Amino acid sequence: MRSAGIQRRARSHGKLVALADAAEEFSVAVKTIRRRIADGTVTGYRVGRLIRVDLDELRERLAVVIPATARTFGTRNP
C-alpha cells in the first residue's frame, strides 16, 4: 500500500534529507513532518526504504510569516 503523499521519483529538487533531520531543522516532531506528507502539504520522496523531504519545499510550506501589528509590546495606546 502506497502513502498518498509519497512520490516514487523526484524531479529536479533541492536537498533531500531524512525526516529526523528535517524535523530538527524546523524544531518540530518527526510525526509533524509525516502528517504534512499524509495531508499533501509537503511531498515525501521514497529513496529505497527511506522517506526523504526537500528542505526548500519545507521552508516554503511550513514556515509562516506572522505579520507585524501596529501595536508594539510594552507601550500602551490611549
WOBELKA-V84126 format. One record per helix or strand. SS is the DSSP state (@ for helix, = for strand). FROM is the first residue (numbers start at 1). TO is the last residue. If there is no record, write none. Layout:
SS,FROM,TO
SS,FROM,TO
This chain:
=,6,7
=,16,18
@,19,26
@,30,38
=,44,47
=,50,54
@,55,62
